Amino acid sequence: MMQTIAGQYYYPKSSKSECAQLVISEDSVSLLLEEQSGVVTSGADIQWRATIPGVALEADFIDGGKFIATDRHERLHQRRSRLETFEKNMPLIVASVFLVPFLMWFILAVAMPKLAEESVAFIPQSVPNQMGEQSFKIIEELFLSPSELDVEKQEAVKAQWKSALTQLSLPTEHFKLHVYDSEYFGPNAFALPNGTVVITDDLINKLDGNPDAILAVLLHEIGHVELKHSLRIVAQSISNTLAIAVVFGDVEGMGEAILGTGSSLILNAFSRDMESEADDYALAKLVMLGKSPTAFSDAMKVFLALKSEHEQGDLLKYLSSHPEIKERIKKAEEFGL
Amino acid sequence: MDITDTQEQTQNIEPTPPMTREASVNFSGDAQEFFGIWIVNLLLTIVTFGIYSAWAKVRTQQYFYGNTSIEGHAFSYLAQPLQILKGRILAVILFAVYSLTLQFAPLVGIGIFIVMLFLIPWILNQSLRFNLRMSSYRNVRFSFKGNYGDAFVYWILLPIASIFTMYLMMPWAMKKGDEYVYNNISYGDKALETKIDTGQYYETILWIFLVCIGLMFGVVAIAFILGGMGSLMDFQNTDSSGMGVGIIVSIVTGVFYVFSISILSAIYRARIRNHILNNSEFDGLATFKSKVEVTPFAILMFTNIVALIFTAGLAYPWMKVRTARFLAQATTVVINNDSDDVLDAMSESQSAFGEEAAEVFDIDIALT
């Protein structure tokens, strides 16, 4: 079976070109030029480029010459590219439209969190310790100032913290509580992976007269440390970023923003799950300490009052890194019923 | 004798044939065709745990190069998938090391950040070198000969220095950066010479600044209208309206944001692209005419983003194809009829590392 393809021949290492024909037979390829017709090469001296739908056939000769076909849909009869048939296969294209989003969701929202959860068990304790110490230095420098509360008040919170740790047989040398004033964080508390927990003056003031509520917040933070949440979120955000970069490659401009949004929605969902886990931890420990789980809902009500100015709707809940406060209150109130 | 000779000559001169010819840049890609390539390649990439991404990248590049032609000659993308794969693996390792240290040891991470500052010019140079060497037209390859020292000055030192001048130096720094890139490009043995003007950069930034002020007035007007609507609805029904207005506000804000981004980036990209191409010449071979108009370009970008959002990203191939067509249509090449054949100047191969590292770190420089 002979096949003749019309196109342009480009001379080696030069922009010089002329119209030419390639005649392909079983075991040889002849290049027919207008001036010097019939340059015959064996099949081994010619390299065909992988074909892509809508891109003209292209062949490189061993001496550096090049042939590009004129008709961009013409293909060799002898060899069909499987990849190209895939890319033109309607059923496969339609299936991909559904499979790609589904698989990406599965990887980012199911497989990666699972992997992150499993893999943090293998990380030596020195890593979160380092991570916590160094972050604490930076946070302290940038956002925290010495507490302005009475020493007695601070000591009361710390004493309650110590006795709770002992009762729950948690290592007191591992968990350290600090009280700081912070304009940046406002009424808040946070934990670092090395067991450092910080509570702000504003929050202690808001929960003044309800030590159990303060304890509930601190237990929630201990939950984050015990369940290794920071390590999990780091592992997941890095692996998600990598997965997206590898799969989608150099997505331009706004496409990137859309991918980023999708990925942060998934990370937010992951973060909401971890907040719920820490809530469950706090509620369980409150009960173990013989306190009422409603201490937790008391603390949440303070946050609710703070947030009520910009109320969240159902749609906006996917944009949040924390579960809706009302749900958290409800959960605390129904806990153990 | 001499005098009559020259007189004869001048009389005999025929109307001279034009020295140059104009050729349009033609893009023949098709959104539907590219959609199939794109989505099937995404699927193959996922099921091969990312390994196929190197093949996907090469095929996508070949699609766009092969469908771009001048005077009937198409461009070719020459990179081999394995080169890209090697670069990708190295880039992934580099990225993982960088982000892990930044997260697990933030203080060490700051040190790594400084190391990155010194690494970036090298990565970007590698990327440009690789991408240009892998681009050919009429069997002649492009090349880039920028060096590390210049790259460090133009991409790191000048931008950092301009922060200390309250960004007043920034347009000049951007111009120097562009000048560095374009003046180091060659097509075969023909070097590109780009003579650009700092004034154009300042003028462009001034336009962007003025349009920004205009847009701010727009924000105030919209806020006023929405505020009025909100109070009207509050009056009608007290409870459920809060949500409705909230959603309207976020939609209007989103549309306005996309609209602003489109206009501002269209102003910059159109004006700077026109200015650079209109003042570039491949030594004795060709000059360019670029006529990208701001309004159609802004409309193109705005509709691109809207389409992407409403199709959850599936419009991406359509967006890429129509943008390539739009830019091709705005470009003309003026070719010198007297120029000799261009000779390919190089043959050696180099690692694909730089080019891929640039992508994962999202600092690839687009040449369009």
Interface residues (C-beta under 8 A of the other chain):
Chain A: Q8 Y10 Y11 P12 K13 S14 S15 K16 S17 R49 A50 I52 P53 G54 V55 A56 E58 G64 G65 K66 I68 R72 L83 F86 E87 K88 N89 L92 I93 A95 S96 V97 L99 V100 P101 L103 M104 I107 V127 Q130 M131 Q134 S135 K137 I138 V234 I238 T241 L242 A243 A245 V246 V247 F248 G249 D250 V251 E252 G253 M254 G255 E256 I258 L259 E311 G313 L315 L316
Chain B: S28 G29 D30 E33 F34 F35 G36 I37 I39 V40 N41 L42 L43 L44 T45 I46 V47 G50 S53 W55 A56 K57 V58 R59 T60 Q62 Y63 G66 N67 G72 H73 A74 S76 R88 V92 F95 A96 S99 L100 Q103 F104 A105 P106 L107 V108 Y137 R138 N139 V140 G188 G242 M243 G246 I247 V258 I261 S265 M301 N304 I305 L308 I309 A312 G313 L314 Y316 M319 K320 D341 V342 L343 D344 E359 V360 D362 D364 A366
